[in-house]
Every structure is written in structure tokens, then in C-alpha cells.
Amino acid sequence: MEEGNAMMGTCFALLFQSVLMNDGLTEYMSFIRGTVAIAVHMAQNQIKFLFHHLWDYEQMEQIDAILHETPLIDAEVARAACRSLEKMAPLCTTKIEIQLYGLLLNMARTCITSSRDGNSLFFQLYIIC
């Protein structure tokens, strides 16, 4: 339990650090995969997860209040993300791939009009994965 939660804490720290890096997208995606892999392993082995309150309702309300005043991201960047994702559609064949693809595309489209709503959709990734 201690090792699993220590690995999760490390993944979270590295994940959030990668967000602050100018070229941290590759690292971010790697840490997302690592975090999900460790969480799945812990769940399968019924290991107690110490971070279960990280995204509870109260935490989400606090984040939502902050994001309410977040400026829009560059609309052209969001549109470019949509175009890139749309090209990936034929590659998605399994149920989880199609579900994840739909969520990512919806998130990118939503970011054109609302950074806050796009972020809310982002947290659904954790539920799917």
C-alpha cells in the first residue's frame, strides 16, 4: 500500500510539474499513462488509495470557482486540436477508444467557447481511464 501510494504521489507531482513546462506535453501524456496504470493495478489488487478525495465534489467546486474566471484559450489552437482529432476517428475501433475519442473531441470543441467547461470534461478522462 505504501509503495503504491508513494508512486501515485510521485506521478501526481510529476504530472502537475509537466503542465508548467513549455514543452511538457510528451511528459504529461507519459505521466497520465503511468498514473492510470498504477491506479488500475492498485484497484485490481484492492490496495487502499490515499488520494481518493483528490477530485471529490468539494474539491471540484473550488476548482470550478477559480476556472470561472479563466480566459479562453486561443480559438485557433482549439480548432487545430479538433482538426487533428477528427483525423484520428478512423483509428478508433474498440468501445473504449471510441468513447475516449468522443470525449477528447468534445473537450477540444468545448475549449473554443469555455476553458472552464473544457476543463470539466478533462476530469471525465480519469473516470474513463
N, C-alpha and C positions, 0 to 999 in steps of 0.2 A: 504494500500500500504506500509506504513512504517513498520508495523509488519511483513508482508510477506518478504520484502527485508531484514529486520533485521534477520529473521530466515534463509534466504538464506545465508547471510553473515556469520552467526554463523556456518551453515552447511559446508560452504566452508572452514572456518578456522579449524574446527574440522576434516574435510576430509583431508586437507593437513597436519595437525598435525599427523593424524594416519599413514600417509605414513612414517613418521620419527620414528615410534615406531617399535622395533624389533618384537613384536608380535601383530601388529596393524591390521592384515588382517580382523578380525571379526569386529572391529570398522570401518574400511574403508568401508566394504560392508554395514554396517548399515547406515553410513552417506551417501553413494551413494543412498541407498533406500530413505532416508529422503530427500535428496536434490531433487531427481526426484519427489517424492510425493508432495513436496512444489511447485516445478516448474509447475507440472501438475495442481495443484489447482489454482495457480496464473494465468496460461494460460486460464483455463476454466472460470475463473471469470474476465478475461481481466484486470488483475492487472498489472500495468506498472512494468517491470522488469529492475532494475537499472544495473544489471550485464550483459546486452546483448552484450557488447563489449569484454567480457572476453576472448572469443575464436574467435575473428574476424580474418580476413586474416593477418593483420599486426602483431597481437599477435602470430599467428601460425608461421609466418616467423621468428620471433625472437626465438621462442622455437625450431624451426627446425634447426636454425644455431647452437644453443647450443647442440642439440641432435646429430648433425652430428659427433661430436667427442666423443659421449658416447660409452664406451666399451660394448662389448657383455655381456649379462648375461650368467651364467653358462648354457651351452647347455643341460646338463643332467637335470637341473631344468626345462627348457623349454620342453624337451621331456617328462618328467614326467607329466607336465601340460597337454600336448597333450594326453597322455595315459588316464589321469583322465577324461578329457573332452570327449574323444571318448567313454568311458563307459556310459556317460550321454545321448548319442544320442537317445536311445530308449524312454527316458523320455520326449523328446520334441515332442509335438503333435500339438500345435497351431502354427499359422503362425509366431507370434512374438517370440515364444520360439525357433522355427527352425531358424529364422533369427538371433536371439541373439546367439544361439549355434554356428551357422556358423561363425559369427564374432569372437566369443571368440576362437574357434578352429583355425581360420585363424591367429588371433593375436598371439596365442601361437606358432604356426608353424613359423610365421614370426620372432619372437624373437630369434629363433635359429640362424638366419643369420644377423638380423639387429635390434638393440634396437630402432633405430630411426623410422624404418618403423612399428615396433610393437606399438610404442607409437602413431604414426599417426592413426593406426587402433583403438587404445583405444578411441580416441576422437569421433569416429563414434558411440560409445556406447551412448553418450549424445544425438545424433540425433535419434537413435532408441528408447531410453527410453523417 
